[in-house]
Amino acid sequence: MKTRMAIPRAPVLVALIALTIRPGGAWAWGEPHAIITRAALATLPEWQKQTLGEEWAALGSQHCLIPDRVFADRDLAKYATMDTRTGGVYLVNLHLPGNQVENYDVLRYFTGKAVDALRVGNMRDAARYAGTLAHALEDWSCPAHAAPGDNMFTLFKQFLPPPAAWKYPPLHGPIESGSFPLDIAPREPAALGDSVDEAAFHLLHMANEAIIAARAEIVPIIQGLYASDTNTVTEARRRAAARGAALVADALNAVFLLGAQDDKARRAPAPATVDLSARVPLEATNLAFPQGAFFSKPYWGHAQRNVTLRDGTNAVPLKLVIDDGGTLAEKQFAVGIGTGTRSSLTYLVPTGVYERFTTLVGLQAGMGTAGDVQFAVLGNGKELCAARITGGQPAKFLDCPLAGITNLQLLATSGGGSGAGNYAVWAEPRLIKSGPAPGPER
């Protein structure tokens, strides 16, 4: 849990960012903040609009801009700062995504503040904290904020050399500025759970996906700017904004459901299990594995979702030898993690939400006959369960209790030998909310 965001936090950088949001500056998403928030609000049920009353319209026009206005209106600062982060009125993490630990902290804090205000009938504060939550999610999913450590895109200009007209101007503002129509309706908001911690956990995953999607729009936007191709630029912005609006809609829906005082909420339960292979491990800093997180055996590379890489290049489906009633048989798995040894994958776990972690561990069938791997699951640094698999041994089912666990780590280490056959597989790794732990599927 000690990974740090790659964006420097020097005072000079904070001052520079602050300047970009003052009147006459780049104002983050700027006008699109209101466009995105209103598109999100348009998908929410009528009872939520009635609950917020006159603050509803202000949420989609003013409150979603609060983190940009803390210098112009210091009375707003309390809605865009955190008790756990002191030192000023400008919170960089509301504009630039940090690491997952930091982002989860932000989501949990502002979701909780909005929910608490709703529960006591304080619509004024609820709408303002919800506006800050929306702003953060919109900025994180904005292409101009998605390149780690390159907020002004000076490094990007080395990869995409600009024409003379764009040689000196910073690209941050031009990438995000502008207006466009946005409509994501009809859309049903997702169910995010029965607690603030659970909702923030799911929002973090959705925000990660939105950040990655926003990065895919950076190059088209910059190329469109260089070529004065307004249509390309606008459409790329709109795609990212639509993703952000869906994210905000789910976040606001969760706030209303958790803060509701009567049966209008009609809560739909969040999924009882979570496929952990779909989540980004903390070792993947900035949502991508750095070379420092690569393993060395059976090849040089990093963990892959739903496949194993033969010799580090060719993807093959996950397949394990299982014990099927005393008979050994091969079984293919649709979800899981294919990795090697000297591999560490660490995941956040929300407090008090999931009771168990289960997975089937083993060596890739047909490729791991010479392997010897020690699998271990750690919770908050202590071993919860483990298994050693060698050669043609069948996979083993691990069932680990999660009471009090907030940090889950999957370790695969060599048990000996050359390591050439250490094609390790975590099949169907699941967080389970309650009830008896299911066994491996046959």
Stockholm file with secondary structure:
# STOCKHOLM 1.0

chainA/1-442         MKTRMAIPRAPVLVALIALTIRPGGAWAWGEPHAIITRAALATLPEWQKQTLGEEWAALGSQHCLIPDRVFADRDLAKYATMDTRTGGVYLVNLHLPGNQVENYDVLRYFTGKAVDALRVGNMRDAARYAGTLAHALEDWSCPAHAAPGDNMFTLFKQFLPPPAAWKYPPLHGPIESGSFPLDIAPREPAALGDSVDEAAFHLLHMANEAIIAARAEIVPIIQGLYASDTNTVTEARRRAAARGAALVADALNAVFLLGAQDDKARRAPAPATVDLSARVPLEATNLAFPQGAFFSKPYWGHAQRNVTLRDGTNAVPLKLVIDDGGTLAEKQFAVGIGTGTRSSLTYLVPTGVYERFTTLVGLQAGMGTAGDVQFAVLGNGKELCAARITGGQPAKFLDCPLAGITNLQLLATSGGGSGAGNYAVWAEPRLIKSGPAPGPER
#=GR chainA/1-442 SS CCCCCSSCCCHHHHHHHHHHHSTTSCCTTCHHHHHHHHHHHTTSCHHHHHHHTTHHHHHTTTGGGGGGSTTTCGGGGGGGCBTTBCSCSCCGGGTSCCCHHHHHHHHHHHHHHHHHHHHTTCHHHHHHHHHHHHHHHHHHTSGGGCSTTCTTCTTHHHHSCCCGGGSSSCSHHHHHCCCCCCCCCSCCCCCCCSSHHHHHHHHHHHHHHHHHHHHHHHHHHHHHHHTTCHHHHHHHHHHHHHHHHHHHHHHHHHHHHHHCCSGGGCCCCCCSEEEGGGSCCTTSGGGSCCGGGCBCBSSSBCCEESEEEETTTEEEEEEEEEEETTEEEEEEESSEEEECBSEEEEEECCTTTCCEEEEEEEEBTTTCTTCEEEEEEEETTEEEEEEEEETTCCCEEEEEECTTCCEEEEEEEECSSCCTTCCEEEEEEEEECSSSCCCCCC
#=GC SS_cons         CCCCCSSCCCHHHHHHHHHHHSTTSCCTTCHHHHHHHHHHHTTSCHHHHHHHTTHHHHHTTTGGGGGGSTTTCGGGGGGGCBTTBCSCSCCGGGTSCCCHHHHHHHHHHHHHHHHHHHHTTCHHHHHHHHHHHHHHHHHHTSGGGCSTTCTTCTTHHHHSCCCGGGSSSCSHHHHHCCCCCCCCCSCCCCCCCSSHHHHHHHHHHHHHHHHHHHHHHHHHHHHHHHTTCHHHHHHHHHHHHHHHHHHHHHHHHHHHHHHCCSGGGCCCCCCSEEEGGGSCCTTSGGGSCCGGGCBCBSSSBCCEESEEEETTTEEEEEEEEEEETTEEEEEEESSEEEECBSEEEEEECCTTTCCEEEEEEEEBTTTCTTCEEEEEEEETTEEEEEEEEETTCCCEEEEEECTTCCEEEEEEEECSSCCTTCCEEEEEEEEECSSSCCCCCC
//
